[in-house]
């Protein structure tokens, strides 16, 4: 079973292309990221188990389907991962939310942890970790490791764009974690930015540069 899932739906690819354009402003960038996150969420949650339930419509009684006992948690990696949270919450409004704060050291490109707040029952949930960019894979691997240290065993990583280097690292360090991407880009440049990428996702989401 492959652990890498590239979602190439036409609507996702169309919206991603607009996001990549350097002239796309923060308002449109945020809205597009929100929309893509919800669309990707359909695939990330595709295999959730269902159970039969008896209900009554205005016309008759029937047997319908509901998600069977699978609790979800959304854990964005701060700060850019916040941009993918609302789309998933729209799809699964009952999901609990945790936060892991990491930033990249500008000299070493290694992640530094500064915050971690998770639901008390996080180990009982299917955890969807969100971060728009899977570059070196350092932040994603650290976030996943922190979740595993707290007992999580069912983790999925949802990113917008990934570089081969980051994908390889996550697959090597966490071979049990499924990775969901909208695109696999070419490589990382000397500053560990994804090429062609879409720039600094956090700055583009929040308009800080």
C-alpha positions in Angstrom: 0.0 0.0 0.0 1.5 3.3 -1.1 1.7 6.0 1.6 2.0 8.9 -0.8 -1.2 10.3 -2.3 -1.1 13.0 -4.9 -4.5 14.5 -5.5 -4.7 15.7 -9.0 -8.3 16.7 -9.2 -8.8 19.4 -11.9 -10.3 22.0 -9.5 -7.4 21.5 -7.0 -4.8 21.9 -9.8 -6.6 25.0 -11.2 -6.7 26.7 -7.8 -3.1 25.7 -7.0 -1.9 27.4 -10.2 -3.6 30.6 -9.2 -2.0 30.4 -5.7 1.5 30.0 -7.3 1.3 33.2 -9.2 3.4 35.9 -7.5 0.7 38.6 -8.2 -1.9 36.7 -6.2 -2.6 38.7 -3.0 -3.1 37.4 0.6 -6.9 37.6 0.5 -7.1 35.4 -2.6 -4.3 33.2 -1.5 -6.1 32.5 1.8 -9.4 31.8 0.2 -7.9 29.4 -2.4 -6.0 27.6 0.3 -9.2 27.2 2.3 -11.0 25.8 -0.7 -8.2 23.4 -1.7 -8.0 22.2 1.9 -11.6 21.3 2.0 -11.3 19.5 -1.4 -8.3 17.6 -0.2 -10.1 16.7 2.9 -12.5 14.6 0.9 -9.6 12.3 -0.1 -7.9 12.3 3.3 -11.1 11.1 4.9 -12.2 8.8 2.0 -11.7 5.6 4.0 -13.5 6.5 7.2 -15.7 3.6 8.3 -19.5 3.8 8.0 -22.3 2.2 10.0 -26.0 1.8 9.2 -28.4 4.0 11.1 -32.2 4.0 11.0 -33.7 7.4 10.4 -37.1 8.8 9.3 -37.3 11.3 6.4 -40.4 13.5 5.8 -41.6 10.7 3.5 -40.6 7.3 5.1 -38.2 5.4 7.3 -34.9 4.3 5.9 -31.4 3.0 6.6 -28.7 5.6 6.1 -25.0 5.8 6.7 -23.0 7.6 9.4 -19.3 7.7 10.2 -18.6 4.9 12.6 -17.0 6.0 15.8 -13.8 7.5 14.3 -12.8 10.6 16.1 -10.7 13.2 14.3 -8.2 15.8 15.3 -6.7 18.6 13.1 -3.2 19.6 14.1 -1.8 22.6 12.1 1.9 23.3 12.3 2.0 27.0 13.2 1.8 29.3 11.6 1.2 28.4 7.9 -0.7 25.2 8.8 -3.5 27.4 10.2 -4.4 28.3 6.6 -5.5 24.7 6.0 -7.5 24.3 9.2 -10.7 26.1 8.3 -11.3 24.1 5.1 -11.1 20.8 7.1 -13.3 22.2 9.9 -15.9 23.0 7.3 -15.8 19.4 6.2 -15.6 17.9 9.7 -16.9 20.5 12.2 -16.8 18.1 15.2 -13.1 17.5 14.8 -11.0 18.8 17.7 -8.0 21.0 17.0 -4.5 21.0 18.4 -1.5 23.2 17.6 2.2 22.6 17.2 4.5 25.6 17.0 7.6 25.2 14.9 9.8 27.7 13.1 12.8 27.2 10.8 16.2 28.4 11.9 17.3 30.6 9.1 20.9 29.4 9.3 20.5 25.7 9.9 17.1 25.3 8.2 16.2 23.0 11.2 12.9 23.3 13.0 12.7 24.7 16.5 9.7 23.8 18.7 8.1 26.7 20.7 4.5 25.5 21.4 2.5 22.3 21.7 -1.2 22.1 22.8 -3.2 19.1 22.0 -6.6 17.6 22.9 -6.4 15.4 26.0 -7.7 12.4 24.0 -5.4 12.9 21.0 -4.2 9.3 21.2 -7.7 8.1 20.5 -8.1 10.1 17.3 -7.2 10.0 13.6 -4.9 13.0 13.5 -4.5 15.1 10.3 -1.4 17.2 10.5 -1.5 20.3 8.2 1.3 22.4 6.7 1.1 23.9 3.2 4.8 23.2 2.4 6.6 19.9 2.7 10.2 21.2 2.1 13.0 19.6 4.0 10.5 17.5 6.0 12.1 18.6 9.3 9.0 20.3 10.7 6.6 17.5 9.6 8.9 14.8 11.1 9.2 16.6 14.4 5.5 17.2 14.6 4.7 13.6 13.9 7.3 12.5 16.4 5.7 14.7 19.1 2.3 13.2 18.3 3.7 9.6 18.5 5.3 10.4 21.9 1.8 11.3 23.1 0.4 7.9 22.0 -0.9 8.8 18.5 -0.9 5.8 16.2 -3.1 7.0 13.3 -1.5 10.1 11.7 -1.9 11.6 8.2 0.1 14.4 6.8 -1.7 16.9 4.5 0.4 19.4 2.6 -0.2 21.5 -0.5 3.2 21.2 -2.2 6.0 18.8 -1.5 9.6 18.5 -2.5 11.2 15.1 -3.2 13.6 15.7 -0.4 10.9 16.3 2.2 8.8 13.4 1.0 11.7 11.0 1.2 12.6 12.1 4.7 9.0 11.7 6.1 8.8 8.3 4.4 12.1 7.2 5.9 11.4 8.5 9.5 7.7 7.7 9.6 6.9 5.0 7.1 3.5 4.4 8.7 2.2 7.9 8.0 0.2 8.6 4.8 1.2 11.8 3.0 -1.4 13.7 1.0 -0.2 16.4 -1.5 -1.7 18.5 -4.3 1.6 18.5 -6.2 5.2 17.2 -6.0 7.6 19.9 -7.1 11.1 19.7 -8.6 13.6 20.3 -5.8 14.8 22.5 -2.9 17.0 25.5 -3.6 20.0 26.6 -1.6 17.7 28.3 0.9 15.6 25.2 1.3 12.7 26.7 -0.5 10.6 24.5 -2.8 11.1 25.1 -6.6 8.9 26.2 -8.3 6.9 26.3 -5.1 4.7 29.2 -4.2 7.0 31.3 -1.9 6.8 31.5 1.9 3.3 30.2 2.6 3.1 31.9 6.0 4.0 35.3 4.6 1.5 35.0 1.7 -1.3 33.8 4.0 -0.8 36.6 6.6 0.6 39.3 4.4 3.8 39.7 6.4 6.1 40.3 3.6 
